[in-house]
Amino acid sequence: MEKRYDLLIVGGGMVGATIACALGNTELRIAVIEQRYPTAYDPLQEHDLRVSALSVASENILRSVGAWDGIIGRRACPYQRMKVWESDADKASTEFNSDHIGHDHLGYIVENRVIQLALLEQLKSFSNIDLICPANTQGIDYAPGSSVVRLDDGREVVGKLLIAADGGMSRVRSAAGIGVHSWDYEQHALVASVITGYPQQDITWQQFTPTGPLAFLPLSGNRASLVWYNTPAEVKRLVEADKADFMAELENCFPDCLGKIDKLLQRGSFPLRRQHAQQYVKEGLALAGDAAHMIHPLAGQGVNIGLLDAATLAEVVINGHRRGDDISSLSLLRGYEKQRRQHNLIMMQVMDGFYRMFSNDLLPLKLLRNIGLGAAERFLPAKNSVMRFAMGLEGDLPALARGEKL
């Protein structure tokens, strides 16, 4: 037995759920298919390993779709400053401070699960949206204007517009025959959650080393998330090391500003891949988030550009629907691709440039990097412009990212 929808969103993670919430309370009939519901939030639980640095633009998007209160009501950590350096933080570094542009924060560090829970909670309040969860996809038949997703319990759902929000290994993208350009970086990321000797902090920092950056992300209270980029073999060794040896490695390799680590709570790792879909849209199909692109997490922009995809796609769809256009038409969907694909490609190339420039120890480049970091600190107009762009306060932004309703 099949059920028909205007939009069929495969993937109820942060990006897919945001698209749905942005289209809540409209005439569009929407189904969101998600494999499993996230574990319920308990304030006594320790922080999850997977966290995101949300920009102000992402905060605006989540606030506009009604999910922000659900995030703040659970757990989120604002940060006001961000510092970047290589060898000597006192001689060549750049510190961004939201005070310098009249804002009280640069962004928030939030657990991915908290973001998803708040979005799904909001999604369920809309009468025009069905959340099909838990649900395992048995098969996907892409057809312009009438795509079918078959579930393992025998149900079939049909969508006029099929949206792939099902991650980097997207089955929807594969079913539609869209290829990707991709390669693996020669780095993995080790993530550790810890209890620090410091109270609540308002700064996130990153030190560049030849094997990859060392990063600190503040969490609520005296908790923090540490990110250690290194070769795959070294990350594997660190993940498998016993706690005492791992703590000694942290103390030896991380800068003094980290302070004392009182306790290691969790650690894990993941590979780093750059991936970009050859196209974002086809007739009756659109890709968003990791299904469309995967970026080096160096500056924490992966989730932010995914949420910009969501906001832009929702705006294109709702504006087209209000004009009476066919929301599955290629001409309409190309407007979304035009706004997002080039922007995302530029962001990916910038991150690749940072990766290549800092992932070596050649003396000329090292001197150039340190001169550049020192100059950036002194050239305030440029530094503040970079800060505003990273926060999502400048550029061609969708309405939701500006804090406006659709």
Secondary structure as GFF3:
##gff-version 3
##sequence-region A 1 406
A	DSSP	beta_strand	2	10	.	.	.	ID=ss1
A	DSSP	alpha_helix	14	22	.	.	.	ID=ss2
A	DSSP	beta_strand	30	33	.	.	.	ID=ss3
A	DSSP	beta_strand	51	55	.	.	.	ID=ss4
A	DSSP	alpha_helix	56	64	.	.	.	ID=ss5
A	DSSP	alpha_helix	68	72	.	.	.	ID=ss6
A	DSSP	beta_strand	77	79	.	.	.	ID=ss7
A	DSSP	beta_strand	81	85	.	.	.	ID=ss8
A	DSSP	beta_strand	93	97	.	.	.	ID=ss9
A	DSSP	three_ten_helix	98	101	.	.	.	ID=ss10
A	DSSP	beta_strand	107	111	.	.	.	ID=ss11
A	DSSP	alpha_helix	112	123	.	.	.	ID=ss12
A	DSSP	beta_strand	129	132	.	.	.	ID=ss13
A	DSSP	beta_strand	137	141	.	.	.	ID=ss14
A	DSSP	beta_strand	147	151	.	.	.	ID=ss15
A	DSSP	beta_strand	156	164	.	.	.	ID=ss16
A	DSSP	alpha_helix	171	175	.	.	.	ID=ss17
A	DSSP	beta_strand	180	196	.	.	.	ID=ss18
A	DSSP	beta_strand	203	207	.	.	.	ID=ss19
A	DSSP	beta_strand	214	218	.	.	.	ID=ss20
A	DSSP	beta_strand	223	230	.	.	.	ID=ss21
A	DSSP	alpha_helix	232	240	.	.	.	ID=ss22
A	DSSP	alpha_helix	243	253	.	.	.	ID=ss23
A	DSSP	three_ten_helix	256	258	.	.	.	ID=ss24
A	DSSP	beta_strand	261	277	.	.	.	ID=ss25
A	DSSP	beta_strand	281	282	.	.	.	ID=ss26
A	DSSP	beta_strand	285	287	.	.	.	ID=ss27
A	DSSP	three_ten_helix	289	291	.	.	.	ID=ss28
A	DSSP	beta_strand	293	294	.	.	.	ID=ss29
A	DSSP	three_ten_helix	297	299	.	.	.	ID=ss30
A	DSSP	alpha_helix	302	323	.	.	.	ID=ss31
A	DSSP	alpha_helix	330	358	.	.	.	ID=ss32
A	DSSP	alpha_helix	363	378	.	.	.	ID=ss33
A	DSSP	alpha_helix	380	391	.	.	.	ID=ss34
A	DSSP	three_ten_helix	399	402	.	.	.	ID=ss35
###
